[in-house]
Amino acid sequence: MVEKVLNYVNRYRMIERNDTIVAGISGGADSVCLLFLLVELQKRLSFSIEVVHVNHGIRTEASGDARFVENLCKRFQVPFYLVEENVRERAKEQGTSEEEEGRRIRYQAFEKALGERKGKIAVAHNSNDRAETMLFHLFRGTGLTGAGGIKPVNGRVIRPLLCLQRREIEAWLSKMEISFCTDNTNEQDIYTRNRIRHHILSYAEKEICRGAVANMNRAAEQLLEADAYIAGQTKAAMERCVEIRRVKGQEEVAVRISAFFREDEYLRGRILMECIGAAAGRRKDITAAHIRGVEALFKGTGSGELHLSYGLRVYKEYDLGMIKKKDRAKEGLSAEENEKEYELTVPSSLYVPGLGTVEVAVRSARETGNLCENIPEKTYTKWFDYDKITSAIVFRTRKSGDYLTINGGLGRKSVQDYFVNEKVPRQDRNRIYLLAEGSHVIWIPGYRISEYYKVDKDTRRILQIKAADKEG
């Protein structure tokens, strides 16, 4: 077991001489195995170990887990750091799931413990975790990187146990008579990954192919190798058709359109994802639909522009496709007007003037039963076809050129004409916060939604927006 992990660590150069290894140890079987194996590896390699334990404040027995890990650290004379957070409350504040918020808090604690020192963060993911992640990503829709599941090394994070299956870990702990803590929530189907683990992957191992986990991990290695190769090809292609400049502290991306369309179709998508990531500083919530929208804009003959998440503006300037953050000063907007734009991310909870707290979530049409056929008549809770939304959506006050689609034939009506027809008081028209994608108004709260974004029988994902402080 020790030799197998040592070879894996050396293969991916996870640990270098004199590294500080900050290990995330929960007290469960995997993490306890990680700690014991790191102590063994320390006899062969020159590095130091420190342990961080995060108490999420959810389970009543969590304090006992912390004491268990602390005693292990005393036994091995390893520094122990306890971090206590109320993940449930933090998740509510951030508008995220407990699972996502817990992960964010853990890695934040690991990074803080390591600081600027030379070293790595070791976490205890095994090959079963990787197989579950692969399926999770594939079910949600993913590219090549996501299909490869969990990486052995990702920045400063290393996963020495990724070469081991869960049953190997448990068998080794039993043989070595090493005890560990049991998290009862792992046996419950409260998280998506647990359901994949208990019902899908276990069924595949028993009924479809014994060794499915090992086979999936071999495929993951090949996918990640292919992804690394394509990343190199993408970098070379970007040198041929992309220029990234730093203007006023922000990355500004210029794509030479004629050169861009000489590249392979698949590479074009990768190039645009890299460009958007460079301009925004992150990529979360950038989807294939956004990439298709940008490519269609660059291919078209008109001028036009798109507005993406993170305040990005995409437009054409002669033979250049420009991707950069919106420059509010150039748009001539006052500071007061700038504040009248509230960009939505999914999931989230945000404050919008006149509406109060707005909760945003995406649900699968399959999970909502007959919602597609019988849409509830609610004034301040609305449902939209999420797949029809291809760029950033915001709550803001009206602008010149705003319009609604008002019938099944997608006929348009300006928001100005709509307000006049509905006899909305003139003094109120500039105070109403609209939900809009560019100039296309999705929803006028208290009045109506656009026909184009309505849920129908072909809808796969539903965007639910609820003004929580309003009735109905």
C-alpha positions as CSV (number, residue, x, y, z in Angstrom):
1,M,0.0,0.0,0.0
2,V,2.7,2.4,1.0
3,E,4.8,1.5,-2.1
4,K,1.8,2.0,-4.4
5,V,1.1,5.5,-3.0
6,L,4.8,6.4,-3.0
7,N,5.0,5.5,-6.7
8,Y,1.9,7.5,-7.5
9,V,3.3,10.5,-5.6
10,N,6.6,10.3,-7.4
11,R,4.8,9.8,-10.8
12,Y,3.1,13.2,-10.5
13,R,5.8,14.9,-8.5
14,M,3.4,15.7,-5.8
15,I,5.9,16.3,-3.0
16,E,9.3,18.0,-3.3
17,R,12.1,18.2,-0.9
18,N,11.5,20.4,2.2
19,D,7.8,20.9,1.3
20,T,5.2,21.7,3.9
21,I,2.2,19.4,3.4
22,V,-1.0,20.8,4.8
23,A,-3.4,17.8,5.1
24,G,-7.1,18.2,5.3
25,I,-8.1,15.5,7.9
26,S,-11.8,15.0,8.7
27,G,-11.4,11.9,10.8
28,G,-13.1,9.6,8.2
29,A,-11.6,6.5,6.7
30,D,-10.0,8.2,3.7
31,S,-8.5,11.1,5.5
32,V,-7.1,9.0,8.4
33,C,-5.5,6.7,5.8
34,L,-4.0,9.8,4.2
35,L,-2.5,10.9,7.5
36,F,-1.0,7.5,8.3
37,L,0.4,7.1,4.8
38,L,1.9,10.7,4.8
39,V,3.7,9.7,8.1
40,E,5.1,6.6,6.3
41,L,6.1,8.6,3.2
42,Q,7.9,11.1,5.5
43,K,10.4,8.3,6.3
44,R,11.3,8.1,2.6
45,L,10.9,11.8,1.5
46,S,12.0,15.0,3.2
47,F,8.9,17.1,4.1
48,S,6.9,18.3,7.1
49,I,3.2,17.6,7.9
50,E,0.5,19.9,9.3
51,V,-3.1,19.1,9.8
52,V,-6.2,21.2,9.4
53,H,-9.6,20.0,10.6
54,V,-12.8,21.9,9.7
55,N,-15.9,21.6,11.9
56,H,-18.8,22.5,9.7
57,G,-21.2,23.0,12.6
58,I,-23.8,20.7,11.1
59,R,-23.5,17.3,12.9
60,T,-23.7,17.0,16.7
61,E,-20.9,14.5,16.8
62,A,-18.5,16.8,14.9
63,S,-16.7,18.0,18.1
64,G,-15.9,14.4,18.8
65,D,-14.3,14.0,15.3
66,A,-12.2,17.1,16.0
67,R,-10.9,15.6,19.3
68,F,-10.1,12.3,17.5
69,V,-8.0,14.1,14.9
70,E,-6.3,16.2,17.4
71,N,-5.3,13.1,19.4
72,L,-3.9,11.5,16.2
73,C,-1.8,14.6,15.6
74,K,-0.5,14.5,19.2
75,R,0.5,10.9,18.6
76,F,2.5,11.8,15.5
77,Q,3.7,15.2,16.9
78,V,2.0,16.9,14.0
79,P,0.7,20.5,14.3
80,F,-3.1,20.6,14.5
81,Y,-5.3,23.5,13.4
82,L,-9.1,23.5,14.1
83,V,-11.4,25.7,12.1
84,E,-15.0,26.1,13.1
85,E,-17.6,27.5,10.8
86,N,-21.5,27.4,10.6
87,V,-21.7,26.2,7.1
88,R,-25.5,26.1,7.1
89,E,-25.7,29.8,7.9
90,R,-22.9,30.8,5.5
91,A,-24.6,28.9,2.7
92,K,-27.9,30.8,3.3
93,E,-26.0,34.1,3.3
94,Q,-24.1,33.3,0.1
95,G,-27.1,31.7,-1.7
96,T,-25.2,28.4,-2.3
97,S,-25.7,24.8,-1.3
98,E,-24.2,23.5,2.0
99,E,-22.1,21.1,0.0
100,E,-20.6,23.9,-2.1
101,E,-20.1,26.3,0.8
102,G,-18.5,23.6,2.9
103,R,-16.0,22.9,0.2
104,R,-15.2,26.6,-0.3
105,I,-14.6,27.0,3.5
106,R,-12.4,23.9,3.7
107,Y,-10.1,25.0,0.9
108,Q,-10.0,28.5,2.2
109,A,-8.8,27.1,5.5
110,F,-6.2,24.9,3.8
111,E,-4.8,27.9,1.8
112,K,-4.7,30.1,4.9
113,A,-2.7,27.4,6.8
114,L,-0.2,27.0,4.0
115,G,0.1,30.7,3.3
116,E,3.1,31.7,1.2
117,R,5.2,28.8,2.3
118,K,6.6,26.3,-0.2
119,G,4.4,23.2,-0.1
120,K,1.2,21.5,-1.0
121,I,-2.4,20.9,0.2
122,A,-3.1,17.2,0.5
123,V,-6.7,16.0,0.4
124,A,-8.0,12.4,0.6
125,H,-10.0,11.8,-2.6
126,N,-9.8,8.2,-3.8
127,S,-10.6,6.6,-7.2
128,N,-14.2,6.1,-6.3
129,D,-14.6,9.8,-5.7
130,R,-13.1,10.4,-9.1
131,A,-15.5,8.0,-10.8
132,E,-18.5,9.7,-9.0
133,T,-17.2,13.1,-10.1
134,M,-16.9,12.0,-13.7
135,L,-20.5,10.8,-13.7
136,F,-21.7,14.0,-11.9
137,H,-20.0,16.2,-14.6
138,L,-21.3,14.1,-17.5
139,F,-24.9,14.1,-16.2
140,R,-24.8,17.9,-15.9
141,G,-23.0,18.4,-19.2
142,T,-19.2,18.9,-19.4
143,G,-16.3,19.3,-21.7
144,L,-13.1,17.3,-21.8
145,T,-11.6,18.7,-18.6
146,G,-14.7,17.8,-16.5
147,A,-15.0,14.4,-18.1
148,G,-11.6,13.6,-16.6
149,G,-13.0,14.1,-13.1
150,I,-10.6,14.9,-10.3
151,K,-7.0,15.7,-11.2
152,P,-4.1,14.1,-9.2
153,V,-2.5,17.6,-9.0
154,N,-4.4,20.8,-9.4
155,G,-2.3,23.9,-8.6
156,R,-1.1,23.5,-5.0
157,V,-3.7,20.7,-4.3
158,I,-2.4,17.1,-4.4
159,R,-4.4,13.8,-4.1
160,P,-2.1,11.0,-3.1
161,L,-4.9,8.5,-2.6
162,L,-6.4,8.9,-6.1
163,C,-4.7,5.6,-7.0
164,L,-6.6,3.7,-4.4
165,Q,-10.2,2.4,-4.3
166,R,-12.4,2.9,-1.3
167,R,-12.4,-0.8,-0.5
168,E,-8.5,-0.9,-0.6
169,I,-8.4,1.9,2.0
170,E,-10.9,0.3,4.3
171,A,-9.2,-3.1,4.0
172,W,-5.8,-1.6,4.8
173,L,-7.2,0.3,7.9
174,S,-8.7,-2.9,9.1
175,K,-5.5,-4.9,8.6
176,M,-3.5,-2.2,10.4
177,E,-6.2,-2.0,13.2
178,I,-6.5,1.7,12.6
179,S,-9.8,3.3,13.8
180,F,-11.6,6.2,12.2
181,C,-14.8,8.3,12.6
182,T,-18.0,7.6,10.7
183,D,-20.1,10.4,9.2
184,N,-23.7,9.1,9.1
185,T,-24.6,11.7,6.3
186,N,-22.4,9.7,3.9
187,E,-25.0,6.9,4.2
188,Q,-27.9,9.2,3.4
189,D,-29.1,10.3,0.0
190,I,-29.2,14.0,0.9
191,Y,-26.4,14.9,-1.6
192,T,-26.3,14.2,-5.3
193,R,-22.9,12.5,-5.1
194,N,-24.2,10.2,-2.4
195,R,-27.1,9.1,-4.7
196,I,-24.5,8.4,-7.5
197,R,-22.4,6.4,-5.1
198,H,-25.2,4.4,-3.6
199,H,-27.4,3.7,-6.6
200,I,-25.6,4.3,-9.8
201,L,-21.9,3.4,-9.4
202,S,-22.6,0.5,-7.0
203,Y,-25.1,-0.9,-9.6
204,A,-22.6,-0.5,-12.4
205,E,-20.0,-2.5,-10.4
206,K,-22.4,-5.3,-9.5
207,E,-24.6,-5.6,-12.6
208,I,-22.7,-4.1,-15.6
209,C,-19.0,-4.5,-15.2
210,R,-17.0,-5.6,-12.2
211,G,-14.1,-3.2,-12.1
212,A,-16.1,-0.2,-13.5
213,V,-14.3,2.2,-11.1
214,A,-10.8,1.1,-12.1
215,N,-11.8,1.2,-15.8
216,M,-13.3,4.8,-15.4
217,N,-10.1,5.9,-13.7
218,R,-8.0,4.6,-16.6
219,A,-10.3,6.5,-18.9
220,A,-9.9,9.6,-16.7
221,E,-6.1,9.5,-17.0
222,Q,-6.4,9.3,-20.8
223,L,-8.9,12.1,-20.9
224,L,-6.7,14.4,-18.8
225,E,-3.7,13.6,-21.0
226,A,-5.8,14.5,-24.0
227,D,-6.9,17.7,-22.3
228,A,-3.3,18.6,-21.5
229,Y,-2.4,18.1,-25.2
230,I,-5.3,20.2,-26.4
231,A,-4.5,22.9,-23.9
232,G,-1.0,23.1,-25.5
233,Q,-2.6,23.3,-29.0
234,T,-5.0,26.0,-27.7
235,K,-2.1,28.1,-26.4
236,A,-0.3,27.9,-29.7
237,A,-3.5,28.8,-31.6
238,M,-4.1,31.8,-29.3
239,E,-0.6,33.1,-30.2
240,R,-1.8,33.1,-33.8
241,C,-5.1,34.9,-33.4
242,V,-5.4,36.5,-29.9
243,E,-3.8,39.5,-28.2
244,I,-4.4,40.1,-24.5
245,R,-3.6,43.6,-23.3
246,R,-3.8,45.1,-19.8
247,V,-5.7,48.4,-19.8
248,K,-6.5,50.3,-16.7
249,G,-5.8,47.3,-14.5
250,Q,-8.1,45.0,-16.5
251,E,-7.4,42.3,-19.1
252,E,-8.7,43.3,-22.6
253,V,-8.9,40.6,-25.2
254,A,-8.7,41.3,-29.0
255,V,-9.4,38.3,-31.3
256,R,-8.3,38.6,-34.9
257,I,-11.5,37.3,-36.5
258,S,-10.1,36.2,-39.9
259,A,-7.3,34.2,-38.2
260,F,-9.7,32.9,-35.6
261,F,-11.9,31.2,-38.1
262,R,-8.9,29.5,-39.8
263,E,-8.5,27.4,-36.6
264,D,-10.2,24.1,-36.0
265,E,-13.8,24.3,-34.8
266,Y,-13.2,22.5,-31.5
267,L,-10.1,24.7,-30.8
268,R,-12.2,27.8,-31.4
269,G,-14.4,26.9,-28.5
270,R,-11.4,26.4,-26.3
271,I,-9.9,29.7,-27.4
272,L,-13.0,31.6,-26.6
273,M,-13.3,30.0,-23.2
274,E,-9.7,31.0,-22.5
275,C,-10.4,34.6,-23.7
276,I,-13.5,35.0,-21.6
277,G,-11.6,33.6,-18.6
278,A,-8.8,36.0,-19.1
279,A,-11.1,39.0,-19.4
280,A,-13.4,38.0,-16.5
281,G,-10.7,36.6,-14.2
282,R,-12.8,33.4,-13.7
283,R,-14.9,31.0,-15.8
284,K,-17.7,29.8,-13.5
285,D,-21.2,30.2,-15.1
286,I,-19.7,30.5,-18.6
287,T,-21.4,27.9,-20.6
288,A,-21.4,26.4,-24.1
289,A,-24.3,28.6,-25.0
290,H,-22.2,31.7,-24.2
291,I,-19.4,30.4,-26.4
292,R,-21.8,29.7,-29.3
293,G,-23.2,33.2,-28.9
294,V,-19.8,34.9,-29.1
295,E,-18.8,32.8,-32.1
296,A,-22.0,33.7,-33.9
297,L,-21.4,37.4,-33.2
298,F,-17.9,37.2,-34.6
299,K,-19.2,35.3,-37.7
300,G,-22.1,37.7,-38.4
301,T,-21.9,40.6,-40.7
302,G,-23.6,43.2,-38.3
303,S,-22.0,45.1,-35.5
304,G,-24.0,44.0,-32.5
305,E,-22.7,43.1,-29.1
306,L,-23.2,40.6,-26.2
307,H,-23.2,41.1,-22.5
308,L,-21.9,38.2,-20.5
309,S,-21.5,37.4,-16.8
310,Y,-19.0,39.4,-14.7
311,G,-19.8,42.6,-16.5
312,L,-18.2,41.5,-19.8
313,R,-19.0,43.2,-23.1
314,V,-18.3,41.4,-26.4
315,Y,-18.4,43.4,-29.7
316,K,-16.8,43.7,-33.1
317,E,-14.3,46.4,-34.0
318,Y,-13.5,46.1,-37.8
319,D,-11.7,42.7,-38.0
320,L,-11.3,42.4,-34.2
321,G,-13.6,40.7,-31.8
322,M,-13.3,42.5,-28.5
323,I,-13.9,41.0,-25.0
324,K,-13.5,43.3,-22.0
325,K,-15.1,44.6,-18.9
326,K,-17.7,47.3,-19.4
327,D,-16.3,50.8,-19.1
328,R,-19.0,52.7,-17.2
329,A,-17.2,56.1,-17.5
330,K,-17.2,55.8,-21.3
331,E,-20.9,54.9,-21.3
332,G,-21.6,58.3,-19.7
333,L,-23.5,56.8,-16.7
334,S,-23.6,58.5,-13.4
335,A,-22.6,56.8,-10.2
336,E,-26.3,56.6,-9.2
337,E,-27.2,55.0,-12.5
338,N,-24.4,52.4,-12.2
339,E,-25.9,51.2,-9.0
340,K,-29.1,50.4,-10.8
341,E,-27.9,47.2,-12.3
342,Y,-27.9,43.9,-10.4
343,E,-26.4,40.9,-12.3
344,L,-27.9,37.5,-11.5
345,T,-25.7,34.4,-10.9
346,V,-27.1,30.9,-10.3
347,P,-27.8,30.1,-7.6
348,S,-27.9,33.3,-5.6
349,S,-29.8,35.6,-3.3
350,L,-29.6,39.3,-3.9
351,Y,-31.3,42.6,-2.9
352,V,-33.1,44.5,-5.6
353,P,-34.7,47.9,-4.9
354,G,-38.5,47.7,-4.9
355,L,-38.4,43.9,-4.8
356,G,-36.4,43.2,-1.7
357,T,-34.6,39.8,-1.5
358,V,-34.6,38.0,-4.8
359,E,-33.8,34.2,-4.8
360,V,-32.4,32.7,-8.0
361,A,-32.2,28.9,-8.6
362,V,-32.1,26.5,-11.6
363,R,-34.2,23.3,-11.5
364,S,-34.4,20.4,-13.9
365,A,-37.7,20.3,-15.8
366,R,-37.8,16.6,-15.0
367,E,-37.7,17.3,-11.3
368,T,-40.6,19.8,-11.4
369,G,-43.2,17.3,-12.5
370,N,-46.1,19.0,-14.4
371,L,-44.7,22.5,-14.0
372,C,-44.1,22.7,-17.7
373,E,-47.8,22.1,-18.4
374,N,-49.4,24.0,-15.5
375,I,-47.4,27.1,-14.7
376,P,-48.7,28.6,-11.4
377,E,-50.1,32.1,-11.6
378,K,-47.9,34.0,-9.2
379,T,-47.1,37.6,-9.4
380,Y,-43.6,37.6,-7.7
381,T,-42.4,34.1,-8.4
382,K,-41.7,33.4,-12.1
383,W,-40.2,30.5,-14.1
384,F,-38.2,30.9,-17.3
385,D,-36.6,28.6,-19.9
386,Y,-33.0,28.8,-18.8
387,D,-31.6,27.3,-22.0
388,K,-32.9,30.3,-24.0
389,I,-30.7,32.7,-21.9
390,T,-27.3,33.0,-23.6
391,S,-25.8,36.1,-21.9
392,A,-25.8,37.9,-18.6
393,I,-29.2,38.9,-17.2
394,V,-29.6,41.8,-14.8
395,F,-32.2,43.7,-12.9
396,R,-32.1,47.3,-13.9
397,T,-34.2,50.3,-14.7
398,R,-35.5,50.7,-18.3
399,K,-33.3,51.9,-21.2
400,S,-33.9,53.2,-24.6
401,G,-34.5,50.3,-27.0
402,D,-35.9,47.9,-24.4
403,Y,-38.6,45.6,-25.7
404,L,-40.8,42.6,-24.8
405,T,-42.0,39.7,-27.0
406,I,-45.8,39.7,-26.5
407,N,-47.2,36.7,-28.4
408,G,-46.5,33.2,-29.7
409,G,-45.3,34.7,-33.0
410,L,-42.6,36.6,-31.0
411,G,-44.0,40.0,-32.0
412,R,-42.2,42.8,-30.2
413,K,-43.5,45.7,-28.2
414,S,-41.3,48.5,-26.8
415,V,-41.3,48.8,-23.0
416,Q,-42.3,52.4,-23.4
417,D,-45.4,51.4,-25.4
418,Y,-46.2,48.7,-22.9
419,F,-46.1,51.1,-20.0
420,V,-48.4,53.5,-21.9
421,N,-50.9,50.8,-22.8
422,E,-50.9,49.5,-19.2
423,K,-51.3,53.0,-17.9
424,V,-48.3,52.7,-15.7
425,P,-47.9,56.2,-14.0
426,R,-45.2,58.2,-15.7
427,Q,-43.4,58.9,-12.4
428,D,-43.1,55.1,-11.7
429,R,-41.7,54.0,-15.1
430,N,-38.1,54.8,-14.3
431,R,-38.4,53.2,-10.8
432,I,-39.4,49.8,-11.9
433,Y,-36.5,47.3,-12.0
434,L,-36.8,45.1,-15.1
435,L,-35.1,41.7,-15.6
436,A,-33.3,41.9,-18.9
437,E,-30.9,40.1,-21.3
438,G,-29.4,43.0,-23.2
439,S,-32.4,45.0,-24.6
440,H,-34.7,42.0,-24.4
441,V,-36.8,42.4,-21.2
442,I,-37.5,39.0,-19.7
443,W,-39.8,40.2,-16.8
444,I,-41.5,43.3,-15.7
445,P,-42.2,42.4,-12.0
446,G,-45.8,43.0,-11.1
447,Y,-46.8,43.0,-14.8
448,R,-45.7,40.3,-17.3
449,I,-43.0,38.2,-18.7
450,S,-41.7,37.9,-22.2
451,E,-43.3,35.1,-24.3
452,Y,-39.9,34.1,-25.7
453,Y,-38.6,33.0,-22.3
454,K,-41.7,31.0,-21.2
455,V,-41.4,27.4,-20.1
456,D,-42.8,24.9,-22.6
457,K,-42.8,21.2,-23.3
458,D,-39.2,21.3,-24.7
459,T,-37.8,23.1,-21.7
460,R,-34.9,21.1,-20.0
461,R,-33.8,23.6,-17.3
462,I,-36.0,26.1,-15.5
463,L,-34.8,29.3,-14.0
464,Q,-36.9,30.2,-10.9
465,I,-36.8,33.8,-9.7
466,K,-38.7,34.6,-6.5
467,A,-39.1,38.0,-4.8
468,A,-39.0,36.5,-1.3
469,D,-40.3,39.6,0.4
470,K,-43.3,39.9,-1.8
471,E,-46.5,37.8,-1.6
472,G,-47.5,35.6,-4.5
